[in-house]
Every structure is written in structure tokens, then in C-alpha cells.
């Protein structure tokens, strides 16, 4: 006959650092939960607070644990090690759960055997415009999550896990020193194991969002900065996850395009109005889904939504760039450089096409080909109209090149087949443009499309050849090299070590060999001349040292 379970079923864990202003409200809300007190425990992990947090927490009937300041990821893991429940639930010290929060969080974990993680929802009582916008962002994402049977994104402000699975995955990654993306990284690891995670919109906590535009932009910059570290480990998530809107990625591109248009207008003053107007129109159209979503509940916010989204896009974009620059990871850095350079090449191609179109007779005259001017007759519409399509054509360029796999991390090293991919991608783009021009009866000129194809192909080839050459040079000089420790000193190990050492452009450095029988260094003649010696560092029993 099975024995009755002793101790709590659920453990609520709260990391806190200098939370004297908020922790009391959080603990009072947990004491008011509609789950019987004997069924759950509350564990507060103090991450080295220097204020009165400890004195406040000790006034409540909770388990208090103090640790040196190591970040919220480590604090949560510490809490789990002291947890007695089979189900662990996390919230933050600045959150105030509703009375039914815990019950709603644990219900899927108890009733559904295949569910291993649950995500709750945010709300706020703030009235400031920026805070209302931040909440509207969450609401838009919650609307999308409600339609999904499974998700891949569980935020730590309201997260529940089965303790067994949490322990198997090693918990939160302590390499994330701040409350920033450590929950995203854990979520993606859970999803990678094909575990089921669900969204529970009824599990609500109230939170205080940023209420000034500077605070909001700073938060988004920080989110994007740390997200690059997650994407470096899970590069496929750059394309899609269950939480991040695809429109956000387009808005980032268009926001930077608008900045480029403002700078470009300094060089082409006659096009200043058209470049900026087309960029603004494209960005506002991309904001339309969010604006319509907000309009039904907050008309004032809907009017200002494009402005807030523009700030978000720039902050997020600069955060991504800063993260990529700080990591120096070629899996993400070089694809990002390719995307940015393609945007520049596309726009240069279109500007050159405009100039050649406007001065076609002059150019043909200089080349002694005036008789071919009949093939480049001006169209019905003024040339400037086409500059309003610059953002659309740029976006189409990125989509086509992405479809040909030209931005995948695996394709970011030089290969001869890359030139063929460039050729087919530019050709496909030209065909699509020709079809669009014909379909909408826009100044259809096959000669101009052919000229655009030729300019784009030449510039793309030069651009990518330059990027690949710089990449190979950097890898050869040790930039972002991966250090390798080879186990064994047999023939296969020798061949691998010889190849990696002989071709530094592969981006690897052999630190040494580990072998239980042979403790002599391996030597061979380098193709560049001279004797190469790589040490055997010791037996496998000393791997830890």
C-alpha cells in the first residue's frame, strides 16, 4: 500500500535583489492564494541584497535563503535545490499574482502527463502611455499564443515546470548574469527535447512596466543584446518562435531603412521627399496589424503606435548589433553582415538604375551606342514614382535571397557554389519584378529590368567576394577560433589534428591531445615548412583539470 505524500506538492520560488519596495506585495498575494497553504511552499532566494529585503521577507512564513550576488538564474537554481515540491513555479519579486494564479499554473502540469512547462500572463494597472503600450505588446502576443496547442517560450515572471524535467535539463544557465533571456534559453532547451509547453492565460500576475520612453528603449536594447547569445546557440529561432512577432523583424529592417533614407537624402537631395515618404509608408503599413489590434481598446495609443514601434525597432536593432559585435560569433555575425550589405547593394542598384534611366541618351552617346536608345524609352510614369517602391523591392530581395539559403549560418563560409546561388537568386528576383510590373501595368520595360539584373549581379558578386575574403582572413588570424581537444592519438586523430592545424581558415585551433597510453607529443611536417608539434596533455582521467 503506497504511503501518503508528506510535504508540499508545489514550490513557488522567487529570486530577489534589493526588492524592499515590491517583495512584500508579492508575498502577501501568495499568502492569499486559493490553494491550501499546506499544499505549497514559498522559497525566497536573496541574491545578495544590500537593502532591507531580508528583514521584510523574514516577516512572512516563507523559506528564506541568502546567497552571494550571482544573478537570478543561479538564484532560481538555488531555490530548486531546496524545493520539496514535484512541481516548481517561478515568479518575480516585482510581480503580484492574482488569487487563482497558482491553481491555474499547476493545473496543466497535474492533469496532463505530457505537459512539462506552463507560461502565465502579464497585466498592469498603470495608466501611463508607455506602460499601456508595453502591456499592449504583451496582449498582442498573448492573443497569438492562445491559438497554439504548444509553445516554445516560457517567461520566468510566471513559469511552472515539472521538477524532474527541470533537473534533467540542468535548470537555468548561470552564464546569464541578469534577469534577461535566461528563461528564453531554458525554454528553447525544453523545446529542443520536444517537451510540451502550454500557455495558461488565466494565470495572471500584475507587473510594473517601464513608464518612460527612455526606460522602455533601454529595456528593449538590453533584451535584444542578450537575445543574440540565445540565438547563437539556437540559430534557427532567429527565423521563428512562438512568441516573437514576424512583423517585429520587418519593422527593424524598415526602421533602419528609414534611417538610411534620411542619410541617403543628403546625397540625393532631389529624392529626399520620395525616399523618406516611401520608407515611412512602408513602416506604417507594417505597423498596421498592431495598430488595428490596439485601436479597439485604446484609440489614443493606436494613433501613437507607429512611433512607439519605431522606437522599439531601433532599440531592438541596435541591441542586436551590439550583441553580435560583443560576441564575435560568425554563426550570427556574418549572416547579419550579409543582410545589411545586401540592403545597401539593392538600394545602390536601384539608384544607379534611376540615374542610368534619366541619362540613358548621354550614357549611350558616350559609349557610341546612340542607336540603341530606342530600347530605353522613358515610361508613362515619372521615374521618381519607382523610388516609392524601394522598401518593397528591398524586402523582396531579402525574402528571395533567404529562400535560396544565402543567410543560413552554414552558408556563411566561402564555397564556389555560392556564386551559382547568387546568380539564381538575382535572376529569380528579376523575374518576380518583371511579373509584378506586368501585372500592375507599371512602366513595363524589359530592358530596364535586364539592366537591374546585370547591375545587381555584378555588385552582389563583388560584395560577397569581399565579405568572404575578409571572413577567411579573420579566421586565418584566429578571430573567433574554436579551440579543440582531441581524444586519442590514433591515425584518425592525427589526420584531424593535421588538417585543422594546416588550414587555419577553417577556424579551429587544436589545443592538444588526450590519451591514456601515449603521452608523447605528435609531430609532423607543416605544408608551409617547419616542424609542427602538438602536445599530449595527459590521460582522460585528468580531463577536469
C-alpha positions as CSV (number, residue, x, y, z in Angstrom):
1,X,0.0,0.0,0.0
2,X,1.6,3.3,-1.1
3,X,2.4,5.8,1.7
4,X,0.8,9.2,1.8
5,X,2.9,12.1,0.4
6,X,4.5,14.3,3.0
7,X,5.4,17.9,2.4
8,X,4.1,20.4,-0.1
9,X,3.2,19.4,-3.7
10,X,4.2,22.7,-5.2
11,X,7.2,25.0,-4.6
12,X,7.0,28.7,-5.5
13,X,10.4,30.2,-6.0
14,X,11.1,34.0,-6.0
15,X,14.6,35.4,-6.7
16,X,15.1,38.9,-5.3
17,X,17.8,41.5,-5.3
18,X,17.2,44.8,-3.5
19,X,13.4,44.3,-3.7
20,X,12.4,46.1,-0.5
21,X,9.8,48.1,-2.4
22,X,8.0,45.2,-4.0
23,X,8.6,41.9,-2.3
24,X,6.0,42.5,0.5
25,X,3.2,42.9,-2.1
26,X,4.3,39.7,-3.9
27,X,4.4,37.6,-0.7
28,X,1.0,39.0,0.5
29,X,-0.5,38.0,-2.8
30,X,0.9,34.5,-2.4
31,X,-0.4,34.2,1.1
32,X,-3.9,34.9,-0.4
33,X,-3.8,32.1,-3.0
34,X,-6.9,29.8,-3.2
35,X,-4.7,26.7,-3.0
36,X,-4.5,25.3,0.6
37,X,-1.4,26.6,2.4
38,X,-0.2,23.1,3.3
39,X,0.0,22.2,-0.4
40,X,2.7,24.7,-1.4
41,X,5.8,26.3,-0.1
42,X,7.3,29.7,-0.9
43,X,11.0,30.0,-1.2
44,X,12.7,33.4,-1.5
45,X,16.3,33.4,-2.6
46,X,18.0,36.7,-1.7
47,X,20.7,37.3,-4.3
48,X,23.0,39.4,-2.1
49,X,20.6,42.3,-1.4
50,X,22.1,45.4,0.3
51,X,18.8,47.0,1.4
52,X,16.1,45.8,3.8
53,X,14.8,42.9,1.7
54,X,15.9,40.3,4.3
55,X,14.1,42.0,7.2
56,X,10.9,42.3,5.1
57,X,10.9,38.6,3.9
58,X,11.5,37.2,7.4
59,X,8.2,38.7,8.5
60,X,6.4,36.2,6.3
61,X,6.0,32.4,6.7
62,X,8.3,31.5,3.9
63,X,11.7,29.8,3.4
64,X,14.4,32.4,3.2
65,X,17.8,31.6,1.5
66,X,20.7,34.0,1.2
67,X,23.4,33.8,-1.4
68,X,26.2,36.0,-2.7
69,X,25.2,38.0,-5.7
70,X,25.3,35.6,-8.7
71,X,22.3,36.6,-10.8
72,X,18.6,35.5,-10.9
73,X,19.4,32.3,-12.9
74,X,21.7,31.0,-10.2
75,X,19.2,32.2,-7.5
76,X,16.4,30.2,-9.1
77,X,18.5,27.1,-9.3
78,X,19.4,27.5,-5.7
79,X,15.7,27.7,-4.8
80,X,15.0,24.5,-6.8
81,X,17.7,22.6,-4.9
82,X,15.9,23.4,-1.7
83,X,12.4,22.8,-3.1
84,X,10.3,19.9,-1.8
85,X,7.5,20.0,-4.4
86,X,7.4,17.9,-7.6
87,X,6.2,21.0,-9.4
88,X,8.1,24.2,-9.2
89,X,6.6,27.6,-10.1
90,X,8.5,30.9,-10.6
91,X,7.5,34.5,-10.3
92,X,9.5,37.7,-9.8
93,X,9.7,39.9,-6.7
94,X,8.0,42.8,-8.5
95,X,5.0,40.7,-9.6
96,X,1.7,40.5,-7.7
97,X,-0.2,37.2,-8.6
98,X,-4.0,37.0,-8.6
99,X,-5.6,34.7,-6.0
100,X,-6.1,31.9,-8.5
101,X,-2.7,32.2,-10.1
102,X,-1.0,29.2,-8.5
103,X,-4.0,26.9,-9.1
104,X,-4.1,27.9,-12.8
105,X,-0.4,27.4,-13.2
106,X,-0.2,23.9,-11.7
107,X,-3.5,22.6,-13.3
108,X,-2.0,21.6,-16.7
109,X,1.1,20.1,-15.0
110,X,-1.0,18.0,-12.7
111,X,-3.8,17.0,-15.2
112,X,-1.8,16.5,-18.4
113,X,1.0,13.9,-18.3
114,X,2.8,15.3,-21.4
115,X,2.9,18.9,-20.3
116,X,6.2,19.8,-18.6
117,X,6.1,23.6,-18.5
118,X,3.5,26.3,-18.3
119,X,3.5,30.0,-19.0
120,X,1.2,32.6,-17.4
121,X,0.3,36.1,-18.4
122,X,1.2,39.7,-17.5
123,X,-1.1,42.6,-16.7
124,X,-0.6,46.1,-15.3
125,X,-2.6,48.7,-13.5
126,X,-0.5,51.6,-14.8
127,X,-2.1,54.4,-16.8
128,X,1.0,56.0,-18.4
129,X,1.0,55.8,-22.1
130,X,4.4,54.0,-22.4
131,X,3.3,51.4,-19.9
132,X,0.0,50.9,-21.7
133,X,1.9,50.3,-24.9
134,X,4.2,47.8,-23.2
135,X,1.1,46.0,-22.0
136,X,-0.5,46.1,-25.5
137,X,2.7,44.4,-26.8
138,X,2.1,41.5,-24.4
139,X,-1.6,41.3,-25.2
140,X,-0.9,41.0,-28.9
141,X,1.5,38.1,-28.2
142,X,-0.9,36.5,-25.8
143,X,-3.6,36.6,-28.5
144,X,-1.3,34.6,-30.8
145,X,-0.3,32.2,-28.0
146,X,-3.9,31.4,-27.2
147,X,-4.3,29.8,-30.6
148,X,-1.4,27.4,-30.2
149,X,-1.6,24.0,-28.6
150,X,2.1,24.1,-27.7
151,X,4.6,27.0,-27.3
152,X,8.4,27.2,-27.1
153,X,8.7,30.3,-24.9
154,X,8.1,30.4,-21.1
155,X,8.9,33.6,-19.2
156,X,10.2,33.4,-15.7
157,X,7.8,36.0,-14.3
158,X,5.1,33.3,-14.4
159,X,6.6,29.9,-15.2
160,X,5.9,26.4,-14.0
161,X,8.0,23.2,-14.5
162,X,7.9,19.6,-13.5
163,X,10.9,19.4,-11.2
164,X,12.2,16.2,-12.7
165,X,12.5,17.7,-16.2
166,X,13.9,20.9,-14.9
167,X,16.6,19.0,-13.1
168,X,17.3,16.8,-16.2
169,X,18.0,19.9,-18.2
170,X,20.2,21.4,-15.6
171,X,18.0,24.4,-14.8
172,X,18.7,28.0,-15.8
173,X,22.0,28.8,-17.4
174,X,24.1,30.7,-14.8
175,X,26.1,32.3,-17.6
176,X,23.3,34.8,-17.9
177,X,24.1,37.3,-15.1
178,X,21.0,39.4,-15.3
179,X,17.2,38.8,-15.4
180,X,17.4,38.8,-19.2
181,X,16.8,35.9,-21.6
182,X,17.9,33.2,-19.2
183,X,14.3,32.0,-19.3
184,X,14.3,32.1,-23.1
185,X,17.4,29.9,-23.3
186,X,15.9,27.4,-20.9
187,X,12.6,27.4,-22.9
188,X,14.4,26.6,-26.1
189,X,16.3,23.8,-24.5
190,X,13.0,22.3,-23.3
191,X,11.5,22.7,-26.8
192,X,14.7,21.1,-28.3
193,X,13.9,18.0,-26.3
194,X,10.4,18.0,-27.9
195,X,8.7,18.5,-24.5
196,X,5.3,20.1,-24.4
197,X,4.8,23.6,-23.0
198,X,1.5,25.4,-22.9
199,X,0.2,28.9,-22.3
200,X,-2.3,29.5,-19.4
201,X,-3.8,33.0,-19.9
202,X,-5.9,32.6,-16.7
203,X,-2.7,32.5,-14.6
204,X,-2.2,36.3,-14.2
205,X,0.4,38.4,-12.4
206,X,0.4,42.2,-12.2
207,X,3.6,43.9,-13.1
208,X,5.1,47.4,-13.3
209,X,6.2,48.1,-16.8
210,X,8.6,50.9,-17.9
211,X,6.7,54.2,-18.0
212,X,9.1,56.5,-19.8
213,X,10.3,56.2,-23.4
214,X,13.9,56.1,-22.3
215,X,13.3,53.3,-19.8
216,X,11.4,51.3,-22.4
217,X,14.1,51.8,-25.1
218,X,16.8,50.8,-22.6
219,X,14.9,47.6,-21.7
220,X,14.4,46.7,-25.4
221,X,18.1,47.3,-26.2
222,X,19.1,45.0,-23.3
223,X,16.6,42.3,-24.3
224,X,18.0,42.3,-27.9
225,X,21.6,42.3,-26.7
226,X,21.2,39.2,-24.6
227,X,18.9,37.5,-27.2
228,X,21.9,37.3,-29.5
229,X,23.5,34.9,-27.1
230,X,20.5,32.7,-27.2
231,X,20.3,32.9,-31.0
232,X,24.0,31.9,-31.2
233,X,23.0,28.6,-29.5
234,X,19.7,28.2,-31.3
235,X,20.2,30.0,-34.7
236,X,17.0,28.5,-36.2
237,X,15.0,30.5,-33.7
238,X,16.1,33.7,-35.5
239,X,13.6,32.8,-38.2
240,X,10.6,31.9,-35.9
241,X,9.5,31.1,-32.4
242,X,6.0,31.1,-30.9
243,X,6.4,34.4,-29.1
244,X,8.2,36.9,-31.3
245,X,6.0,38.6,-34.0
246,X,7.3,38.3,-37.5
247,X,6.3,41.9,-38.0
248,X,8.9,42.9,-35.5
249,X,11.7,41.7,-37.7
250,X,10.3,43.6,-40.7
251,X,9.9,46.7,-38.6
252,X,13.5,46.5,-37.6
253,X,14.6,46.3,-41.2
254,X,12.3,49.1,-42.3
255,X,13.3,51.4,-39.3
256,X,16.9,51.1,-40.3
257,X,15.9,51.6,-43.9
258,X,14.3,54.8,-43.0
259,X,17.5,55.9,-41.2
260,X,19.3,55.0,-44.4
261,X,16.9,57.0,-46.5
262,X,17.5,60.1,-44.3
263,X,21.2,59.7,-44.8
264,X,20.8,58.9,-48.5
265,X,18.7,62.1,-49.0
266,X,21.8,64.1,-48.1
267,X,23.5,62.7,-51.2
268,X,20.4,62.7,-53.5
269,X,18.6,65.8,-52.4
270,X,16.2,65.7,-55.4
271,X,14.8,62.4,-54.0
272,X,14.6,63.4,-50.3
273,X,10.8,63.5,-50.3
274,X,10.3,60.3,-52.1
275,X,12.8,58.3,-50.2
276,X,11.6,59.3,-46.8
277,X,7.9,59.2,-47.8
278,X,8.2,55.7,-49.2
279,X,10.1,54.5,-46.1
280,X,7.5,56.0,-43.7
281,X,4.6,54.5,-45.7
282,X,6.2,51.0,-45.7
283,X,6.9,51.2,-42.0
284,X,3.4,52.4,-41.1
285,X,1.9,49.6,-43.3
286,X,4.0,47.1,-41.4
287,X,2.6,48.5,-38.1
288,X,-1.0,48.2,-39.3
289,X,-1.8,44.8,-37.7
290,X,-0.7,46.0,-34.2
291,X,-2.4,49.4,-34.7
292,X,-5.7,47.8,-35.6
293,X,-5.4,45.4,-32.6
294,X,-4.9,48.3,-30.2
295,X,-7.5,50.6,-31.8
296,X,-10.4,48.6,-30.4
297,X,-9.3,49.2,-26.8
298,X,-7.1,52.4,-26.8
299,X,-7.6,54.8,-29.6
300,X,-5.0,57.3,-28.3
301,X,-2.4,54.6,-28.1
302,X,-3.3,53.4,-31.6
303,X,-2.5,56.8,-33.0
304,X,0.9,56.8,-31.5
305,X,1.6,53.1,-32.1
306,X,3.8,53.6,-35.2
307,X,6.0,56.0,-33.1
308,X,6.4,53.5,-30.3
309,X,7.1,50.7,-32.7
310,X,9.7,52.8,-34.4
311,X,11.5,53.3,-31.1
312,X,11.2,49.6,-30.3
313,X,12.6,48.7,-33.7
314,X,15.6,51.0,-33.4
315,X,16.3,49.9,-29.8
316,X,16.0,46.3,-30.6
317,X,18.1,46.6,-33.8
318,X,20.9,48.5,-32.1
319,X,20.8,45.9,-29.3
320,X,21.2,43.1,-31.7
321,X,24.1,44.8,-33.4
322,X,25.8,45.4,-30.0
323,X,25.2,41.8,-29.0
324,X,26.7,40.5,-32.3
325,X,29.7,42.8,-32.0
326,X,30.4,41.7,-28.4
327,X,30.0,38.0,-29.1
328,X,32.1,38.0,-32.3
329,X,30.2,34.8,-33.3
330,X,30.4,34.0,-37.0
331,X,27.2,32.0,-36.9
332,X,25.2,35.2,-36.5
333,X,27.6,38.0,-37.2
334,X,28.4,37.1,-40.8
335,X,24.8,36.4,-41.8
336,X,23.9,39.8,-40.3
337,X,26.6,41.5,-42.3
338,X,25.4,39.8,-45.4
339,X,21.8,41.0,-44.9
340,X,23.0,44.6,-44.2
341,X,25.3,44.6,-47.2
342,X,22.5,43.2,-49.4
343,X,20.2,46.1,-48.4
344,X,22.9,48.5,-49.4
345,X,23.6,46.7,-52.7
346,X,19.9,46.6,-53.6
347,X,19.5,50.3,-53.0
348,X,22.7,51.2,-54.8
349,X,21.5,49.1,-57.8
350,X,18.1,50.9,-57.9
351,X,19.7,54.3,-57.5
352,X,22.2,53.5,-60.4
353,X,19.3,52.3,-62.4
354,X,17.4,55.5,-61.9
355,X,20.4,57.6,-62.9
356,X,21.1,55.5,-66.0
357,X,17.4,55.7,-66.9
358,X,17.4,59.5,-66.5
359,X,20.7,59.9,-68.5
360,X,20.3,57.0,-70.9
361,X,20.9,59.0,-74.0
362,X,24.0,60.6,-72.5
363,X,25.5,57.2,-71.5
364,X,24.8,55.6,-74.8
365,X,26.3,58.6,-76.6
366,X,29.5,58.3,-74.6
367,X,29.6,54.6,-75.4
368,X,28.9,55.2,-79.1
369,X,25.6,53.3,-78.9
370,X,23.1,56.1,-79.6
371,X,21.2,53.9,-82.0
372,X,20.1,51.6,-79.1
373,X,18.3,54.5,-77.3
374,X,15.0,53.3,-78.8
375,X,15.1,50.3,-76.4
376,X,15.2,52.6,-73.3
377,X,12.4,54.9,-74.0
378,X,11.0,56.7,-70.9
379,X,7.9,55.1,-69.5
380,X,4.5,56.6,-68.8
381,X,5.1,57.2,-65.1
382,X,7.8,59.6,-63.8
383,X,10.9,57.7,-62.6
384,X,10.6,59.1,-59.1
385,X,7.4,57.0,-58.6
386,X,9.6,53.9,-58.5
387,X,11.6,55.2,-55.6
388,X,8.4,54.8,-53.5
389,X,8.8,51.1,-54.1
390,X,12.4,51.0,-52.7
391,X,11.4,49.4,-49.3
392,X,9.2,46.8,-51.0
393,X,11.9,45.8,-53.5
394,X,14.5,45.7,-50.8
395,X,12.2,43.4,-48.7
396,X,11.6,41.2,-51.7
397,X,15.3,41.0,-52.3
398,X,15.8,39.7,-48.7
399,X,13.0,37.2,-49.0
400,X,14.3,35.8,-52.3
401,X,17.9,35.6,-51.1
402,X,16.7,34.0,-47.8
403,X,14.7,31.4,-49.8
404,X,17.9,30.4,-51.6
405,X,19.6,29.8,-48.2
406,X,22.0,32.7,-48.6
407,X,21.7,33.8,-45.0
408,X,21.9,30.5,-43.2
409,X,24.8,30.2,-40.7
410,X,26.1,27.1,-42.6
411,X,26.3,29.1,-45.8
412,X,28.4,31.9,-44.3
413,X,31.7,30.4,-45.3
414,X,33.1,30.6,-48.8
415,X,32.0,28.0,-51.3
416,X,32.3,28.0,-55.1
417,X,28.6,27.1,-55.3
418,X,27.8,30.4,-53.6
419,X,28.3,32.2,-56.9
420,X,25.7,30.0,-58.6
421,X,23.3,30.7,-55.8
422,X,23.8,34.4,-56.1
423,X,23.2,34.1,-59.9
424,X,19.9,32.2,-59.5
425,X,18.7,34.4,-56.6
426,X,19.3,37.7,-58.6
427,X,17.7,36.1,-61.7
428,X,14.6,34.9,-59.7
429,X,14.3,38.4,-58.3
430,X,14.4,40.0,-61.7
431,X,11.7,37.6,-63.0
432,X,9.4,38.4,-60.0
433,X,9.9,42.1,-60.6
434,X,9.1,41.7,-64.2
435,X,5.9,39.8,-63.3
436,X,4.9,42.5,-60.8
437,X,5.5,45.3,-63.4
438,X,3.4,43.4,-65.9
439,X,0.6,42.5,-63.5
440,X,0.1,46.1,-62.3
441,X,0.9,47.6,-65.7
442,X,3.7,49.7,-64.3
443,X,6.1,51.3,-66.8
444,X,7.0,47.9,-68.1
445,X,10.5,47.8,-69.6
446,X,12.3,44.5,-70.0
447,X,15.5,46.4,-70.9
448,X,15.5,48.2,-67.6
449,X,14.8,45.0,-65.6
450,X,17.6,43.3,-67.5
451,X,19.9,46.3,-66.6
452,X,18.8,46.0,-63.0
453,X,19.7,42.3,-63.1
454,X,23.1,43.0,-64.5
455,X,24.0,45.7,-62.0
456,X,22.7,43.7,-59.1
457,X,24.6,40.6,-60.1
458,X,27.9,42.4,-60.5
459,X,27.5,44.3,-57.2
460,X,26.3,41.2,-55.3
461,X,29.3,39.1,-56.6
462,X,31.8,41.8,-55.6
463,X,30.1,42.4,-52.3
464,X,30.1,38.7,-51.3
465,X,33.5,38.0,-52.6
466,X,34.8,40.9,-50.4
467,X,32.9,39.6,-47.3
468,X,34.1,36.1,-47.7
469,X,37.7,37.2,-48.2
470,X,37.5,39.3,-45.0
471,X,35.9,36.4,-43.2
472,X,38.6,33.9,-44.3
473,X,41.3,36.5,-43.4
474,X,39.9,36.9,-39.9
475,X,39.5,33.2,-39.3
476,X,43.1,32.6,-40.5
477,X,44.3,35.2,-37.9
478,X,42.4,33.4,-35.1
479,X,39.3,35.6,-35.0
480,X,36.5,33.6,-33.2
481,X,38.5,30.4,-33.5
482,X,37.1,27.3,-31.7
483,X,39.6,25.5,-29.5
484,X,39.6,21.7,-29.9
485,X,40.8,19.0,-27.6
486,X,41.2,15.7,-29.5
487,X,40.7,12.4,-27.5
488,X,43.0,9.7,-28.7
489,X,46.2,9.7,-30.7
490,X,45.4,7.1,-33.3
491,X,45.7,7.6,-37.1
492,X,42.2,9.3,-37.4
493,X,43.1,11.7,-34.6
494,X,46.4,12.5,-36.2
495,X,44.7,13.2,-39.5
496,X,42.1,15.5,-37.9
497,X,44.8,17.4,-35.9
498,X,47.0,17.7,-39.0
499,X,44.1,19.1,-41.2
500,X,42.9,21.6,-38.6
501,X,46.4,22.9,-38.0
502,X,47.2,23.1,-41.7
503,X,44.1,25.0,-42.6
504,X,43.6,27.8,-40.1
505,X,40.9,29.3,-42.3
506,X,38.6,26.6,-41.0
507,X,38.5,28.5,-37.7
508,X,39.8,25.8,-35.3
509,X,42.8,25.6,-33.1
510,X,44.0,22.2,-31.7
511,X,44.9,22.8,-28.1
512,X,46.2,19.2,-27.7
513,X,45.5,15.5,-27.5
514,X,44.3,13.4,-24.6
515,X,45.4,9.8,-24.5
516,X,45.7,7.1,-21.8
517,X,48.6,5.2,-23.4
518,X,50.7,7.6,-25.5
519,X,51.9,10.7,-23.6
520,X,54.4,11.9,-26.3
521,X,53.7,15.0,-28.4
522,X,52.7,14.4,-32.0
523,X,55.0,15.9,-34.7
524,X,54.7,16.3,-38.4
525,X,55.9,18.5,-41.2
526,X,53.8,21.5,-41.9
527,X,52.8,22.2,-45.6
528,X,54.2,25.7,-45.0
529,X,57.5,24.3,-43.9
530,X,58.9,23.6,-40.5
531,X,58.1,21.0,-37.8
532,X,54.7,21.1,-36.1
533,X,54.3,19.8,-32.5
534,X,51.0,19.4,-30.7
535,X,51.3,18.2,-27.1
536,X,49.5,15.2,-25.5
537,X,48.1,16.9,-22.3
538,X,47.6,13.8,-20.3
539,X,45.2,10.8,-19.8
540,X,41.4,11.1,-20.0
541,X,41.2,10.8,-16.2
542,X,42.6,14.3,-16.0
543,X,40.1,15.9,-18.3
544,X,38.6,18.0,-15.5
545,X,42.0,19.7,-14.8
